[in-house]
Amino acid sequence: MANYLDPLTFPIRGLRLMEASAGTGKTYTIGALYLRLVLGHGGKNGFPRPLMPPEILVVTFTNAATEELRNRIRNKLVEAAAFFRGEKCEDEFMNTLGHAFSQELWIEKAGILERAALWMDEAAIHTIHSWSNRMLRQYAFECGTPFDPELAPDEQELLEEAACDYWRSHFYNLPPEPLAELLALIKCNTPQALLEQIKPLLKGWANDDSPPQADPFVMLEERHQAILAARLEWSVDFETAMDRVKQAHADKVLNGNKFRGSSLKKWIDQLTAWVHENGPLPDEQTRLKFSLTGLTEGTNKGKIPPSHPAFDVFDRLNDILKQFEIDKALLIHAARKIGRRYAQQKEQQGLVDFDDLLTRLNHALQRPGNENLSKMIADQFPVAMIDEFQDTDPIQYAVFSRIYGHRPQTALLMIGDPKQAIYAFRGADIHTYLKARRDAGDKPYTLSANYRATEELVQSVNQMFGVANPYPEGPFLFRDRIPFEPVLAKGPKGQLVVKDQPSSGLHIWRLPQTEPISKTGPNGYLVKMGEAFAHEMVRLLNLAEQEPSRAGFRMTPHEPLKPLRPADMAILVRNGTEADIIRKALSKRGVRTVYLSDKASVFDSHEALQMLYLLRACASPGKERTLKAALATPILKQPLTHLDHLNRDEAAWEKEVERFRRYHSIWQYRGVLPMLQNLLQDFGVVWGLLATPGGERAATNFLHLAELLQTKSLEGNGAQGLIRWLEEQLQQHPAALTEQLLRLESDEERVRVITIHKSKGLQYPLVFLPFICSFRKTTAEDVVMAALCNEPGPIMGGDSPEAADIDTMDRERLAEDLRLLYVAVTRAQYACWMGIGVMGKARKAVEISTLHQSGFGYLLSAGEMITTRDLTAKLGFLKGDCPHITIEPLPEPRAEVYHPKDTADILMPARPFSAPVFRNWRITSYSGILKATADGSPGSAIEDQLREPGVVGAKDFSPLTVGAKDFSPKPSIHNFPRGPEPGTFLHGLLEWAADEGFGKVAHDRQWIQEQIEMRCHHSIWRNWVDALAQWFQGLLKTPFALPNQKRPMCLADLPPDRYQPELEFLFATHRVDTESLDHALNDGVLPGLERPPLQKVHLNGMLKGFIDLVFEFEGQYYVLDYKSNHLGESTCAYGSKALADAMLTHRYDLQYILYTLALHRLLKARLPHYRYQRDMGGAVYLFLRGVDPNQNGVYGHKPSPALIETLDRDFAGREEHP
């Protein structure tokens, strides 16, 4: 028999538990009890004396809830004061409360209530953590804590710092192969990803004092050595072992189902890569198949399995690997180290986090001899009301039990609903609630009436959960400890009316099926339900749009219908995947939605990257590349024709440069936010976005980012510092802080999509549960992780959880799913829709379904399997004789579109692009073309950046490993180390000289000497400083001949305004055939001499490169490239024949032809009346180690006009016209 709570007679003393089912007026009851405490009402059931707000502790779990409670209680006090001064009140409780006092006391009581209302700003209404913090500060001496502990502003930042420290100290020193194995085992490759994995373990393991666990890095080394030994044994006679398996497969010795041909090839490829190419260890399936055990199991009956010593190796290796639980050992090791490092950081900085607040208070209260602390807190707060008590944890309950237990002169009032305990992932513990229930006498008070939902819906929910009361384990798997008590309906009297008929309270839609279906996939449960529910919602909305409306709410029989709106609908889901499915289904039908549970960071949005491009351009408006990147961002919506026009019209380009220079000036003098506001206004960004589908989301993200940047800019790190900070946020993908979470773009006239967890405490007129049968079954890995989180202790290597352990944990999962189901259906006010289907698979006419493992399925069958044939009867059993539950086949979805009559036409989302895409479009380069010679496909420009300029496939010689001949007694440029790093060093010197001015540098030997000394970061290179300084000065002053010029020149004679170092080019390539290109080079450059052929590939996309130097001399323009190739021990080795051989061997002929073509195109665009024959000088290659006054080391050539014009047409994709 239920013990119903009457707020007027409820005893306010001792330990009391109140269970408030969904919608039964829990907040109202708290306010009523608060009134009684202030007025001193109740006699023997009241508190011994009246209390004021600072003496009544009210604890809840969110800041928003504290403010709501504070305002509700204040209003209640004001309303009661007015009543006691004679104003009429319809509230039955208030009238009864007033009559408990004589009329002579009413004015006095009104004054008490008014003083209490004025005192509400100091009311003790707190979250558990804010109250703990207050107690630690107030009783710092008794708690043994600092008097003014500082709350960590960002614990995530400290944790990430600790994780990065751990990563550096333990991962950076690992050799490549073990590191790769470890990252594969733990399935993460960044410190942030590791931190996310160990977060559930931190609380348990950081302070664990048990003996150290096995060192994962020692285990890793042992594992690695075992793998190396196995690979060595396999490599001894690999081909024979493979031949025997192949032969056994061909001879039908091996079972064709267990060793399919395609699978066998995949396994052999894995083994081959492992044995011969030092590839990764074959996966567990492959190792098992090629072990003697696997081959024996896969051999047909009566046949002899293939044998070879290598097969035994995998049996032994598999046994060894089972002994190592490196992934779990690493997680525990990391949790301990990172947790302790995090604690050290907090201690060093004098910080505490939220968990510290509660644990420190609990430790102080439980400390022997410190009983006075609990007495002082109880004296300060004689009454405590704990809201949402079902979400408590053992530490919180221990705190309040210590303060209020065994103190009859105090009161601890716990208010909650175990049926809504759904936050186990946050640490909430249903078993703690049940312990409190026992401590309170195991007979909690309950609230009897639902004030949220209509009678139809209340009766439907009563029926749905009531049918499970007779089950052996009850409706929530806790027998009578969490029963379901039917509630009365005292909610709204209105109804949802559709086509002039009142709607049922609960609509159960059954998927028509003859066998179980999968959960996912195009024909799976999720997609089918998503489409059907989206169709029904559109149907209802379109009915509401008719004139007169045919779908809406009617409060009384004679009232006109209030049309249904999208904002009246809420779709409750389990996760973001389900949200995406239903949102896409609604979007293509023209219904806008808003996802209220989005936890993504604004830095993960497309707008964040675009913002970075804009900031770079505004910080450096003179850089052409950054400005072009900014102008091309989708958020500025610049037409492609305009962008193309900027490439050809210098005046238009200069106008854009000036515009961004203005933004730069605004940023410098007024700040980043005013600058971005000007940019938004100039380009019409916000209005342009709002006119497009998804534009509200993009505009909200952009404005949000602008605010975050403005806040960060106050730290005073300047424009580049702000850009670096944004780059870091984009690269690291940190866990989103509250201020970084995606903001709600708009919820006006939108269907709400929200997770069940977040919907708790909210209500919606109509609720849709399309995926209510979806669940995630417990796995062995879940059990292991739960054990590691809850009970620190030794790792049992190789042991898997028992089936009973998995079943036990899955039972807890099912119990929480039942509570989630209860929360979901009780969010509705007028009607609720549920999508029911049987998931699973059928084998030989035997169904293996999983519906019974879901919360709703348990209500249907008490956990017994439900087949498609059983479903109709089970649903009928659940419905019983309740007239307000409707069971219908799932409607067939149609492509009906929502047409709201009072708004502008909603743009439908663009159709997805489904045409075949030509995949060979890429940006390539000279080196990328040469790479095609090796693998048949042009390399990318990104790959080219990883090579030494002008050297393809060069070996990476370290300066510490050069041969002995390089260390001759007298250092010179000829014995200076060779390879990419020395080559980059020499190029860097020339680039520096070009930037400073060749002539200026050439005449300052001391400056050259200092630069070389500074750049010689390898100690061994310092032997060459003097030699390099002498050589470099000589190089700059050495005259060399140019093609078609009578007078030689030297670099030192070039004025700075006559050259451009590191000139970048980028131009289109339209299906250029490299074979034809090669023929043209053979005929036009050093004809008759052999050179490595170019593979036949097609260049389609863009060609990019950087020319070392472009200069003008005597009215002609030249490309110049530096080469650091070593051809011999003196300049004599760099004669014309040797240079021709080097040019062709490395295909530098291709390089300078491309460079000449790029310069040709530039001059055509920039030089009035340009003529190739007159204005182009040609190409010069300086082989740096061999340049001397005798013209050694210098190669020059001017390609013929015909060759360049032909290539110009070919690259542009134009045909030659007669």
ABEGO torsion letter per residue (X at the ends): XBBBBBAAABBBBEBBBBBBBBGAGAAAAAAAAAAAAAAGBGEAABBABBBBAAABBBBBABAAAAAAAAAAAAAAAAAAAAAAAGBBBABAAAAAAAAABBAAAAAAAAAAAAAAAAAAAABBBBBAAAAAAAAAAAAAAAAGBBABBBBBABAAAAAAAAAAAAAAAAAAABBAAAAAAAAAAAGBABAAAAAAAAAAAAAAAAABABBBBBBAAAAAAAAAAAAAAAAAAAAABAAAAAAAAAAAAAAGABBAAABBAAAAAAAAAAAAAAAAAGBBBBBAAAAAAABAAAAAAABBBGBBBBBBAAAAAAAAAAAAAAABBAAAAAAAAAAAAAAAAAAAAAAAAGBBBAAAAAAAAAAAAABBGAAAAAAAAAAABABBBBBGAAABBAAAAAAAAAAABGBAABBBBBBBBAAABAAAAAGBBAAAAAAAAAAAGGBBBBBABBAABBAAAAAAAAAAAAAAAABAAEAAGAEAABBBBBBBBABBABBBBBGGBBBBABBBBBBBBABBBBABEAABAAAAAAAAAAAAAAAAAAAAABOBBABEBBABAABBBBBBBAAABBBBBABAAAAAAAAAAAAAAGBBBBBAABABBAAABAAAAAAAAAAAAAABAABAAAAAAAAABAAAGBBAAAAAAAAABAAAAAAAAAAAAAAAAAAAAAEAAAAAAAAAAAAGAAAAAAABBGAAAAAAAAAAAAAAAAAAAAAGAEAAAAAAAAAAAAAAGBBBBAAABBBBABABGBBBBBBAAAABGBBBABBBBAAAABBBBBBAAAAAAAAAAABBEBBBBGBBBBAAAAAAAAAAAAAAAAAAAAAAAAABAABBBBBBBBBEBBBGGBBBBAAAABAAAAAAAGGBBBBAAAAAAAAAAAAEABAABBBBBBBBBBABBBBBAABBBBBBBBBBBABBBBAABBBBBAAAAAAAAAAGBBBBAAAAAABBBGBBGBBBBBAAABBAAABBABBBAAABBBEAAAAAAAAAAAAAAAAAEAAAAAABAAAAAAAAAAABABAAAAAAAAAAAAAAAAAAABBBBBBGBABBBBAAABBAAABBBGBBBBBBBBGBBAAAAAAAAAAABGBGBBBBBBBBBBBBEBBBBBBABBBBBGGBBBBBBBBABBAEABAAAABAAAAAAAAAAAGAAAAAAAAAAAAAAAAAAABBGBBAAAABAEBBBBBAAABBAAGBGBBBBBBBAAAAAAAAAAAAGBBBBX
